[in-house]
Amino acid sequence: MTAAPPTPDGGGFVPGAQRSGPPQPGDLALVVAGRRLLTGSEGFPRVAELPADTAWVPLGALAGVPAWGTDLTDLAGEDVDEEAYPGRWRSWRALAAELPTPLADLAGRALAVLTWRRTHRWCGACRAELADVPGEQSRRCPDCDLYVPLRFSAAVLVAITRPGPAGSPDELLLVRHADGPPELWALVAGYVEAGESLEAAARREVGEEVGLTLGAVSYFGSQPWALSGPGVLLAGFTATAADPAAEPVVDGRELTQARWFPLDALPAELPAAYSISRWLVDHVAARPAS
Ligand SMILES: [Zn+2]
């Protein structure tokens, strides 16, 4: 399986929380244990391959085939019964790298939904046990009526360019993250704060991490999961440096290095092909010179 380019329509995966009927033998089965998922010889197993008494949660549909999830984390942890659940357990990072877009989106949703269900069982206001709201990924407190929907985080990525020297191509700012692979050249990125627009987050993160002020900021696209884990909606932007002569200054905390690279001489150590970071870099590199 190879990674696919971005598919704005979701590539045939439609998230859902409706239970139109009981799971059918041919429906897709996403079995989660901690941060891992069970895979079979052809992607994810089918409901018929798993124990009949499995408790299933609706996740949506892939190309019209309903998908269901179940969480074995509390039941068995790392020691899942291999006869009842045959297949190979894969980490999120491995799945994100190998699965084509709609399957990676489905796997990300399964992990996000089942992790949320496991970690949001009690009312945060009055400690009563929350009850599922039928047809939604949300819960409600039977005592104080607190409504608890599944929430996710938003983060921004910014591909910043500036004109190169006369007769030379534009330059792209790439950075090395303190907590990432040390050789990887990536983009400035960060989480959106509550009360902040995506564009404002892009400007703030760039200012904080490399000390640059942005000129024009344009939306590029999004990816509904990050390599660091599902439950993060990544929004990508292209931007120009307001002052083409300004040099980046790393904060030394989140970033270890920041450098301008001519677009015809980008480093080999770039983000993986299936990540929106790489789609942004490739998009900028393919643009006609300004
Ligand atoms: Zn309550």
py3Dmol code that shows the C-alpha trace and the ligand (Angstrom):
import py3Dmol

protein = """\
ATOM      1  CA  MET A   1       0.000   0.000   0.000  1.00  0.00           C
ATOM      2  CA  THR A   2       1.262   3.463  -0.790  1.00  0.00           C
ATOM      3  CA  ALA A   3       0.384   6.845   0.620  1.00  0.00           C
ATOM      4  CA  ALA A   4      -2.077   8.910  -1.369  1.00  0.00           C
ATOM      5  CA  PRO A   5      -2.052  12.672  -1.938  1.00  0.00           C
ATOM      6  CA  PRO A   6      -4.638  14.744  -0.070  1.00  0.00           C
ATOM      7  CA  THR A   7      -8.249  13.892  -0.868  1.00  0.00           C
ATOM      8  CA  PRO A   8     -10.506  16.755   0.217  1.00  0.00           C
ATOM      9  CA  ASP A   9     -13.603  14.529   0.028  1.00  0.00           C
ATOM     10  CA  GLY A  10     -12.152  12.001   2.470  1.00  0.00           C
ATOM     11  CA  GLY A  11     -11.532   9.378  -0.216  1.00  0.00           C
ATOM     12  CA  GLY A  12     -14.720   7.473   0.528  1.00  0.00           C
ATOM     13  CA  PHE A  13     -14.544   7.513   4.332  1.00  0.00           C
ATOM     14  CA  VAL A  14     -17.533   9.151   6.016  1.00  0.00           C
ATOM     15  CA  PRO A  15     -17.417   9.445   9.828  1.00  0.00           C
ATOM     16  CA  GLY A  16     -20.645   8.623  11.627  1.00  0.00           C
ATOM     17  CA  ALA A  17     -22.072   7.636  14.989  1.00  0.00           C
ATOM     18  CA  GLN A  18     -25.449   6.248  13.925  1.00  0.00           C
ATOM     19  CA  ARG A  19     -26.317   2.632  14.663  1.00  0.00           C
ATOM     20  CA  SER A  20     -28.548   1.721  11.716  1.00  0.00           C
ATOM     21  CA  GLY A  21     -28.616  -1.920  12.812  1.00  0.00           C
ATOM     22  CA  PRO A  22     -26.387  -4.544  14.417  1.00  0.00           C
ATOM     23  CA  PRO A  23     -22.896  -5.056  12.899  1.00  0.00           C
ATOM     24  CA  GLN A  24     -22.934  -7.418   9.903  1.00  0.00           C
ATOM     25  CA  PRO A  25     -20.294 -10.161   9.338  1.00  0.00           C
ATOM     26  CA  GLY A  26     -18.716  -8.280   6.404  1.00  0.00           C
ATOM     27  CA  ASP A  27     -18.487  -4.914   8.191  1.00  0.00           C
ATOM     28  CA  LEU A  28     -15.038  -3.477   8.979  1.00  0.00           C
ATOM     29  CA  ALA A  29     -13.727  -4.111  12.496  1.00  0.00           C
ATOM     30  CA  LEU A  30     -11.248  -1.737  14.163  1.00  0.00           C
ATOM     31  CA  VAL A  31      -9.839  -3.282  17.322  1.00  0.00           C
ATOM     32  CA  VAL A  32      -7.861  -0.908  19.540  1.00  0.00           C
ATOM     33  CA  ALA A  33      -5.577  -1.702  22.477  1.00  0.00           C
ATOM     34  CA  GLY A  34      -3.881   1.371  23.901  1.00  0.00           C
ATOM     35  CA  ARG A  35      -2.277   3.145  20.936  1.00  0.00           C
ATOM     36  CA  ARG A  36      -2.254   0.100  18.663  1.00  0.00           C
ATOM     37  CA  LEU A  37      -4.693  -1.362  16.132  1.00  0.00           C
ATOM     38  CA  LEU A  38      -5.241  -4.938  14.962  1.00  0.00           C
ATOM     39  CA  THR A  39      -4.582  -5.533  11.254  1.00  0.00           C
ATOM     40  CA  GLY A  40      -5.243  -8.632   9.141  1.00  0.00           C
ATOM     41  CA  SER A  41      -3.913  -9.880   5.812  1.00  0.00           C
ATOM     42  CA  GLU A  42      -6.108  -7.391   3.899  1.00  0.00           C
ATOM     43  CA  GLY A  43      -6.066  -4.238   5.971  1.00  0.00           C
ATOM     44  CA  PHE A  44      -8.512  -4.333   8.862  1.00  0.00           C
ATOM     45  CA  PRO A  45     -10.376  -7.508   9.886  1.00  0.00           C
ATOM     46  CA  ARG A  46     -14.124  -8.052   9.382  1.00  0.00           C
ATOM     47  CA  VAL A  47     -16.667  -8.365  12.190  1.00  0.00           C
ATOM     48  CA  ALA A  48     -17.109 -12.107  11.450  1.00  0.00           C
ATOM     49  CA  GLU A  49     -13.422 -12.782  12.288  1.00  0.00           C
ATOM     50  CA  LEU A  50     -13.827 -11.546  15.878  1.00  0.00           C
ATOM     51  CA  PRO A  51     -15.645 -12.949  18.943  1.00  0.00           C
ATOM     52  CA  ALA A  52     -19.451 -12.749  18.675  1.00  0.00           C
ATOM     53  CA  ASP A  53     -19.810 -11.058  22.079  1.00  0.00           C
ATOM     54  CA  THR A  54     -17.631  -8.071  21.115  1.00  0.00           C
ATOM     55  CA  ALA A  55     -19.131  -4.675  22.089  1.00  0.00           C
ATOM     56  CA  TRP A  56     -19.030  -2.474  18.966  1.00  0.00           C
ATOM     57  CA  VAL A  57     -19.122   1.313  18.634  1.00  0.00           C
ATOM     58  CA  PRO A  58     -20.196   2.812  15.256  1.00  0.00           C
ATOM     59  CA  LEU A  59     -17.399   4.776  13.522  1.00  0.00           C
ATOM     60  CA  GLY A  60     -18.874   5.556  10.091  1.00  0.00           C
ATOM     61  CA  ALA A  61     -18.469   3.889   6.704  1.00  0.00           C
ATOM     62  CA  LEU A  62     -15.712   3.327   4.161  1.00  0.00           C
ATOM     63  CA  ALA A  63     -16.984   3.196   0.563  1.00  0.00           C
ATOM     64  CA  GLY A  64     -20.423   2.310   1.936  1.00  0.00           C
ATOM     65  CA  VAL A  65     -19.180  -0.505   4.227  1.00  0.00           C
ATOM     66  CA  PRO A  66     -20.002   0.225   7.899  1.00  0.00           C
ATOM     67  CA  ALA A  67     -17.006   0.372  10.251  1.00  0.00           C
ATOM     68  CA  TRP A  68     -17.151  -0.538  13.950  1.00  0.00           C
ATOM     69  CA  GLY A  69     -14.636  -0.146  16.743  1.00  0.00           C
ATOM     70  CA  THR A  70     -13.958  -1.937  19.990  1.00  0.00           C
ATOM     71  CA  ASP A  71     -11.463  -1.200  22.769  1.00  0.00           C
ATOM     72  CA  LEU A  72      -9.528  -4.003  24.456  1.00  0.00           C
ATOM     73  CA  THR A  73      -7.267  -1.695  26.479  1.00  0.00           C
ATOM     74  CA  ASP A  74      -8.976  -2.152  29.840  1.00  0.00           C
ATOM     75  CA  LEU A  75      -9.774  -5.809  29.210  1.00  0.00           C
ATOM     76  CA  ALA A  76      -6.395  -7.158  28.266  1.00  0.00           C
ATOM     77  CA  GLY A  77      -3.826  -4.403  27.815  1.00  0.00           C
ATOM     78  CA  GLU A  78      -0.726  -5.779  26.173  1.00  0.00           C
ATOM     79  CA  ASP A  79      -1.766  -9.425  26.603  1.00  0.00           C
ATOM     80  CA  VAL A  80      -4.613  -9.773  24.131  1.00  0.00           C
ATOM     81  CA  ASP A  81      -5.835 -13.336  23.456  1.00  0.00           C
ATOM     82  CA  GLU A  82      -4.146 -14.109  20.127  1.00  0.00           C
ATOM     83  CA  GLU A  83      -6.590 -16.888  19.227  1.00  0.00           C
ATOM     84  CA  ALA A  84      -9.654 -14.686  19.691  1.00  0.00           C
ATOM     85  CA  TYR A  85      -7.982 -11.716  17.969  1.00  0.00           C
ATOM     86  CA  PRO A  86      -5.687 -13.076  15.244  1.00  0.00           C
ATOM     87  CA  GLY A  87      -3.599 -10.628  13.244  1.00  0.00           C
ATOM     88  CA  ARG A  88      -0.834  -8.133  13.748  1.00  0.00           C
ATOM     89  CA  TRP A  89      -0.888  -5.224  16.209  1.00  0.00           C
ATOM     90  CA  ARG A  90       0.462  -2.059  14.651  1.00  0.00           C
ATOM     91  CA  SER A  91       1.395   1.288  16.183  1.00  0.00           C
ATOM     92  CA  TRP A  92      -0.332   4.454  15.026  1.00  0.00           C
ATOM     93  CA  ARG A  93       2.883   5.748  13.449  1.00  0.00           C
ATOM     94  CA  ALA A  94       3.336   2.572  11.368  1.00  0.00           C
ATOM     95  CA  LEU A  95      -0.296   2.640  10.231  1.00  0.00           C
ATOM     96  CA  ALA A  96      -0.169   6.318   9.311  1.00  0.00           C
ATOM     97  CA  ALA A  97       2.936   5.633   7.229  1.00  0.00           C
ATOM     98  CA  GLU A  98       1.561   2.636   5.358  1.00  0.00           C
ATOM     99  CA  LEU A  99      -2.165   3.103   4.885  1.00  0.00           C
ATOM    100  CA  PRO A 100      -3.712   5.028   1.982  1.00  0.00           C
ATOM    101  CA  THR A 101      -5.577   8.175   3.027  1.00  0.00           C
ATOM    102  CA  PRO A 102      -9.121   6.882   3.684  1.00  0.00           C
ATOM    103  CA  LEU A 103      -7.857   3.900   5.735  1.00  0.00           C
ATOM    104  CA  ALA A 104      -5.478   6.111   7.721  1.00  0.00           C
ATOM    105  CA  ASP A 105      -8.358   8.522   8.393  1.00  0.00           C
ATOM    106  CA  LEU A 106     -10.540   5.616   9.558  1.00  0.00           C
ATOM    107  CA  ALA A 107      -7.756   4.247  11.791  1.00  0.00           C
ATOM    108  CA  GLY A 108      -7.232   7.724  13.240  1.00  0.00           C
ATOM    109  CA  ARG A 109     -10.933   8.085  13.971  1.00  0.00           C
ATOM    110  CA  ALA A 110     -11.059   4.652  15.640  1.00  0.00           C
ATOM    111  CA  LEU A 111      -8.164   5.550  17.940  1.00  0.00           C
ATOM    112  CA  ALA A 112      -9.560   9.013  18.698  1.00  0.00           C
ATOM    113  CA  VAL A 113     -13.133   7.809  19.391  1.00  0.00           C
ATOM    114  CA  LEU A 114     -12.192   4.789  21.493  1.00  0.00           C
ATOM    115  CA  THR A 115      -9.527   6.670  23.460  1.00  0.00           C
ATOM    116  CA  TRP A 116     -12.040   9.445  24.167  1.00  0.00           C
ATOM    117  CA  ARG A 117     -14.659   6.919  25.345  1.00  0.00           C
ATOM    118  CA  ARG A 118     -12.106   5.339  27.697  1.00  0.00           C
ATOM    119  CA  THR A 119     -10.944   8.665  29.157  1.00  0.00           C
ATOM    120  CA  HIS A 120     -14.270  10.539  29.412  1.00  0.00           C
ATOM    121  CA  ARG A 121     -16.431   8.249  31.522  1.00  0.00           C
ATOM    122  CA  TRP A 122     -17.187  10.514  34.481  1.00  0.00           C
ATOM    123  CA  CYS A 123     -18.740  13.969  34.742  1.00  0.00           C
ATOM    124  CA  GLY A 124     -16.031  16.595  35.275  1.00  0.00           C
ATOM    125  CA  ALA A 125     -18.466  18.792  37.228  1.00  0.00           C
ATOM    126  CA  CYS A 126     -20.294  16.377  39.575  1.00  0.00           C
ATOM    127  CA  ARG A 127     -18.491  13.010  39.134  1.00  0.00           C
ATOM    128  CA  ALA A 128     -21.580  11.051  38.044  1.00  0.00           C
ATOM    129  CA  GLU A 129     -21.147   8.409  35.342  1.00  0.00           C
ATOM    130  CA  LEU A 130     -21.790   9.919  31.898  1.00  0.00           C
ATOM    131  CA  ALA A 131     -24.334   8.361  29.507  1.00  0.00           C
ATOM    132  CA  ASP A 132     -23.917   7.985  25.719  1.00  0.00           C
ATOM    133  CA  VAL A 133     -26.010  10.342  23.554  1.00  0.00           C
ATOM    134  CA  PRO A 134     -27.507   8.063  20.850  1.00  0.00           C
ATOM    135  CA  GLY A 135     -26.389   8.903  17.315  1.00  0.00           C
ATOM    136  CA  GLU A 136     -23.495  11.134  18.439  1.00  0.00           C
ATOM    137  CA  GLN A 137     -19.933  10.804  19.677  1.00  0.00           C
ATOM    138  CA  SER A 138     -20.864  12.594  22.868  1.00  0.00           C
ATOM    139  CA  ARG A 139     -22.001  11.911  26.410  1.00  0.00           C
ATOM    140  CA  ARG A 140     -24.272  13.682  28.867  1.00  0.00           C
ATOM    141  CA  CYS A 141     -24.371  13.729  32.649  1.00  0.00           C
ATOM    142  CA  PRO A 142     -27.652  12.252  33.981  1.00  0.00           C
ATOM    143  CA  ASP A 143     -27.376  14.320  37.187  1.00  0.00           C
ATOM    144  CA  CYS A 144     -26.264  17.841  36.161  1.00  0.00           C
ATOM    145  CA  ASP A 145     -26.923  17.673  32.382  1.00  0.00           C
ATOM    146  CA  LEU A 146     -23.296  18.560  31.418  1.00  0.00           C
ATOM    147  CA  TYR A 147     -22.808  17.836  27.699  1.00  0.00           C
ATOM    148  CA  VAL A 148     -19.428  16.287  26.810  1.00  0.00           C
ATOM    149  CA  PRO A 149     -18.753  16.049  23.044  1.00  0.00           C
ATOM    150  CA  LEU A 150     -15.659  14.416  21.581  1.00  0.00           C
ATOM    151  CA  ARG A 151     -13.215  17.267  21.009  1.00  0.00           C
ATOM    152  CA  PHE A 152      -9.946  17.361  19.156  1.00  0.00           C
ATOM    153  CA  SER A 153      -6.999  19.739  18.930  1.00  0.00           C
ATOM    154  CA  ALA A 154      -6.105  21.968  15.993  1.00  0.00           C
ATOM    155  CA  ALA A 155      -2.531  22.718  14.971  1.00  0.00           C
ATOM    156  CA  VAL A 156      -0.995  24.825  12.196  1.00  0.00           C
ATOM    157  CA  LEU A 157       1.978  24.267   9.871  1.00  0.00           C
ATOM    158  CA  VAL A 158       3.572  27.140   7.960  1.00  0.00           C
ATOM    159  CA  ALA A 159       5.763  27.011   4.839  1.00  0.00           C
ATOM    160  CA  ILE A 160       7.493  30.427   4.850  1.00  0.00           C
ATOM    161  CA  THR A 161       9.282  31.690   1.746  1.00  0.00           C
ATOM    162  CA  ARG A 162      11.301  34.768   0.784  1.00  0.00           C
ATOM    163  CA  PRO A 163      12.828  35.871  -2.523  1.00  0.00           C
ATOM    164  CA  GLY A 164      16.318  34.513  -3.123  1.00  0.00           C
ATOM    165  CA  PRO A 165      19.271  36.636  -4.322  1.00  0.00           C
ATOM    166  CA  ALA A 166      18.794  38.202  -7.795  1.00  0.00           C
ATOM    167  CA  GLY A 167      18.593  35.479 -10.449  1.00  0.00           C
ATOM    168  CA  SER A 168      18.186  32.734  -7.822  1.00  0.00           C
ATOM    169  CA  PRO A 169      15.065  30.808  -6.767  1.00  0.00           C
ATOM    170  CA  ASP A 170      12.957  31.658  -3.708  1.00  0.00           C
ATOM    171  CA  GLU A 171      14.054  30.284  -0.353  1.00  0.00           C
ATOM    172  CA  LEU A 172      12.041  28.136   2.098  1.00  0.00           C
ATOM    173  CA  LEU A 173      12.481  28.235   5.866  1.00  0.00           C
ATOM    174  CA  LEU A 174      13.022  24.790   7.399  1.00  0.00           C
ATOM    175  CA  VAL A 175      13.547  24.001  11.063  1.00  0.00           C
ATOM    176  CA  ARG A 176      14.750  21.178  13.277  1.00  0.00           C
ATOM    177  CA  HIS A 177      12.545  20.357  16.290  1.00  0.00           C
ATOM    178  CA  ALA A 178      14.091  19.521  19.651  1.00  0.00           C
ATOM    179  CA  ASP A 179      11.691  16.603  20.176  1.00  0.00           C
ATOM    180  CA  GLY A 180      11.712  15.267  16.585  1.00  0.00           C
ATOM    181  CA  PRO A 181      14.242  13.139  14.689  1.00  0.00           C
ATOM    182  CA  PRO A 182      17.434  15.280  14.953  1.00  0.00           C
ATOM    183  CA  GLU A 183      18.251  15.134  11.219  1.00  0.00           C
ATOM    184  CA  LEU A 184      14.727  15.977   9.987  1.00  0.00           C
ATOM    185  CA  TRP A 185      14.148  19.406   8.398  1.00  0.00           C
ATOM    186  CA  ALA A 186      10.487  20.302   9.020  1.00  0.00           C
ATOM    187  CA  LEU A 187       8.127  23.287   9.066  1.00  0.00           C
ATOM    188  CA  VAL A 188       7.271  25.645  11.894  1.00  0.00           C
ATOM    189  CA  ALA A 189       4.217  24.155  13.630  1.00  0.00           C
ATOM    190  CA  GLY A 190       2.192  24.567  16.779  1.00  0.00           C
ATOM    191  CA  TYR A 191      -1.148  24.151  18.496  1.00  0.00           C
ATOM    192  CA  VAL A 192      -3.957  26.659  18.133  1.00  0.00           C
ATOM    193  CA  GLU A 193      -4.896  28.355  21.391  1.00  0.00           C
ATOM    194  CA  ALA A 194      -8.521  28.708  22.554  1.00  0.00           C
ATOM    195  CA  GLY A 195      -9.909  31.971  21.227  1.00  0.00           C
ATOM    196  CA  GLU A 196      -7.436  32.140  18.325  1.00  0.00           C
ATOM    197  CA  SER A 197      -8.002  31.867  14.562  1.00  0.00           C
ATOM    198  CA  LEU A 198      -5.870  29.480  12.508  1.00  0.00           C
ATOM    199  CA  GLU A 199      -4.189  32.407  10.742  1.00  0.00           C
ATOM    200  CA  ALA A 200      -3.419  34.162  14.026  1.00  0.00           C
ATOM    201  CA  ALA A 201      -1.951  30.922  15.386  1.00  0.00           C
ATOM    202  CA  ALA A 202       0.298  30.668  12.317  1.00  0.00           C
ATOM    203  CA  ARG A 203       1.601  34.212  12.857  1.00  0.00           C
ATOM    204  CA  ARG A 204       2.073  33.733  16.607  1.00  0.00           C
ATOM    205  CA  GLU A 205       3.899  30.393  16.304  1.00  0.00           C
ATOM    206  CA  VAL A 206       6.280  31.781  13.674  1.00  0.00           C
ATOM    207  CA  GLY A 207       6.981  34.817  15.856  1.00  0.00           C
ATOM    208  CA  GLU A 208       7.579  32.686  18.951  1.00  0.00           C
ATOM    209  CA  GLU A 209       9.656  29.938  17.357  1.00  0.00           C
ATOM    210  CA  VAL A 210      11.825  31.773  14.823  1.00  0.00           C
ATOM    211  CA  GLY A 211      11.250  35.478  15.534  1.00  0.00           C
ATOM    212  CA  LEU A 212       9.949  36.310  12.057  1.00  0.00           C
ATOM    213  CA  THR A 213       6.974  38.465  11.064  1.00  0.00           C
ATOM    214  CA  LEU A 214       4.814  37.138   8.241  1.00  0.00           C
ATOM    215  CA  GLY A 215       3.479  39.019   5.240  1.00  0.00           C
ATOM    216  CA  ALA A 216       0.695  37.291   3.299  1.00  0.00           C
ATOM    217  CA  VAL A 217      -0.650  34.045   4.810  1.00  0.00           C
ATOM    218  CA  SER A 218      -2.648  31.634   2.582  1.00  0.00           C
ATOM    219  CA  TYR A 219      -4.542  28.487   3.529  1.00  0.00           C
ATOM    220  CA  PHE A 220      -3.223  25.359   1.785  1.00  0.00           C
ATOM    221  CA  GLY A 221      -5.143  22.336   3.095  1.00  0.00           C
ATOM    222  CA  SER A 222      -5.606  20.051   6.077  1.00  0.00           C
ATOM    223  CA  GLN A 223      -4.974  16.530   7.361  1.00  0.00           C
ATOM    224  CA  PRO A 224      -7.240  15.033  10.042  1.00  0.00           C
ATOM    225  CA  TRP A 225      -4.418  13.450  12.047  1.00  0.00           C
ATOM    226  CA  ALA A 226      -0.812  14.082  12.969  1.00  0.00           C
ATOM    227  CA  LEU A 227       2.053  11.626  13.101  1.00  0.00           C
ATOM    228  CA  SER A 228       2.282  12.336  16.818  1.00  0.00           C
ATOM    229  CA  GLY A 229      -1.206  10.849  17.096  1.00  0.00           C
ATOM    230  CA  PRO A 230      -4.840  10.996  16.002  1.00  0.00           C
ATOM    231  CA  GLY A 231      -7.151  13.648  17.416  1.00  0.00           C
ATOM    232  CA  VAL A 232      -5.139  16.539  15.931  1.00  0.00           C
ATOM    233  CA  LEU A 233      -6.483  18.433  12.917  1.00  0.00           C
ATOM    234  CA  LEU A 234      -3.493  19.886  11.039  1.00  0.00           C
ATOM    235  CA  ALA A 235      -4.062  23.021   8.946  1.00  0.00           C
ATOM    236  CA  GLY A 236      -1.301  23.975   6.506  1.00  0.00           C
ATOM    237  CA  PHE A 237      -0.457  27.510   5.331  1.00  0.00           C
ATOM    238  CA  THR A 238       1.956  29.117   2.923  1.00  0.00           C
ATOM    239  CA  ALA A 239       3.342  32.508   3.903  1.00  0.00           C
ATOM    240  CA  THR A 240       5.937  35.088   2.932  1.00  0.00           C
ATOM    241  CA  ALA A 241       8.393  36.706   5.315  1.00  0.00           C
ATOM    242  CA  ALA A 242       7.431  40.376   5.856  1.00  0.00           C
ATOM    243  CA  ASP A 243      11.113  41.379   5.798  1.00  0.00           C
ATOM    244  CA  PRO A 244      13.047  39.357   3.171  1.00  0.00           C
ATOM    245  CA  ALA A 245      16.331  40.304   4.872  1.00  0.00           C
ATOM    246  CA  ALA A 246      15.303  39.000   8.308  1.00  0.00           C
ATOM    247  CA  GLU A 247      17.100  35.914   9.588  1.00  0.00           C
ATOM    248  CA  PRO A 248      15.385  33.362  11.840  1.00  0.00           C
ATOM    249  CA  VAL A 249      16.318  33.171  15.512  1.00  0.00           C
ATOM    250  CA  VAL A 250      15.418  29.841  17.147  1.00  0.00           C
ATOM    251  CA  ASP A 251      13.911  29.816  20.613  1.00  0.00           C
ATOM    252  CA  GLY A 252      16.308  27.051  21.704  1.00  0.00           C
ATOM    253  CA  ARG A 253      13.455  25.273  23.485  1.00  0.00           C
ATOM    254  CA  GLU A 254      11.187  23.838  20.773  1.00  0.00           C
ATOM    255  CA  LEU A 255      13.629  24.329  17.901  1.00  0.00           C
ATOM    256  CA  THR A 256      17.350  23.638  17.626  1.00  0.00           C
ATOM    257  CA  GLN A 257      17.958  25.086  14.125  1.00  0.00           C
ATOM    258  CA  ALA A 258      16.259  27.217  11.468  1.00  0.00           C
ATOM    259  CA  ARG A 259      17.648  27.912   7.983  1.00  0.00           C
ATOM    260  CA  TRP A 260      16.643  29.321   4.618  1.00  0.00           C
ATOM    261  CA  PHE A 261      17.085  26.799   1.774  1.00  0.00           C
ATOM    262  CA  PRO A 262      16.949  27.700  -1.940  1.00  0.00           C
ATOM    263  CA  LEU A 263      13.968  25.845  -3.450  1.00  0.00           C
ATOM    264  CA  ASP A 264      16.267  24.071  -5.926  1.00  0.00           C
ATOM    265  CA  ALA A 265      18.579  22.858  -3.144  1.00  0.00           C
ATOM    266  CA  LEU A 266      16.301  21.506  -0.409  1.00  0.00           C
ATOM    267  CA  PRO A 267      17.832  18.994   2.017  1.00  0.00           C
ATOM    268  CA  ALA A 268      17.169  15.255   1.589  1.00  0.00           C
ATOM    269  CA  GLU A 269      15.894  14.881   5.176  1.00  0.00           C
ATOM    270  CA  LEU A 270      12.336  16.148   4.573  1.00  0.00           C
ATOM    271  CA  PRO A 271       9.036  15.049   6.197  1.00  0.00           C
ATOM    272  CA  ALA A 272       7.500  11.754   5.010  1.00  0.00           C
ATOM    273  CA  ALA A 273       5.564  11.677   1.726  1.00  0.00           C
ATOM    274  CA  TYR A 274       2.199  10.977   3.403  1.00  0.00           C
ATOM    275  CA  SER A 275       2.339  14.006   5.718  1.00  0.00           C
ATOM    276  CA  ILE A 276       0.791  17.403   5.018  1.00  0.00           C
ATOM    277  CA  SER A 277       4.197  18.878   5.923  1.00  0.00           C
ATOM    278  CA  ARG A 278       5.669  17.240   2.839  1.00  0.00           C
ATOM    279  CA  TRP A 279       2.688  18.170   0.640  1.00  0.00           C
ATOM    280  CA  LEU A 280       3.343  21.796   1.619  1.00  0.00           C
ATOM    281  CA  VAL A 281       7.080  21.589   0.900  1.00  0.00           C
ATOM    282  CA  ASP A 282       6.462  19.916  -2.487  1.00  0.00           C
ATOM    283  CA  HIS A 283       3.764  22.472  -3.340  1.00  0.00           C
ATOM    284  CA  VAL A 284       6.073  25.410  -2.611  1.00  0.00           C
ATOM    285  CA  ALA A 285       9.019  23.806  -4.445  1.00  0.00           C
ATOM    286  CA  ALA A 286       6.877  23.230  -7.570  1.00  0.00           C
ATOM    287  CA  ARG A 287       5.669  26.843  -7.742  1.00  0.00           C
ATOM    288  CA  PRO A 288       6.981  29.063 -10.541  1.00  0.00           C
ATOM    289  CA  ALA A 289       9.691  31.451  -9.291  1.00  0.00           C
ATOM    290  CA  SER A 290       8.397  34.800  -8.057  1.00  0.00           C
TER     291      SER A 290
END
"""
ligand_1 = """\
1
ZN
Zn -22.610 16.010 36.243
"""
view = py3Dmol.view(width=600, height=400)
view.addModel(protein, "pdb")
view.setStyle({"model": 0}, {"cartoon": {"style": "trace"}})
view.addModel(ligand_1, "xyz")
view.setStyle({"model": 1}, {"stick": {}})
view.zoomTo()
view.show()
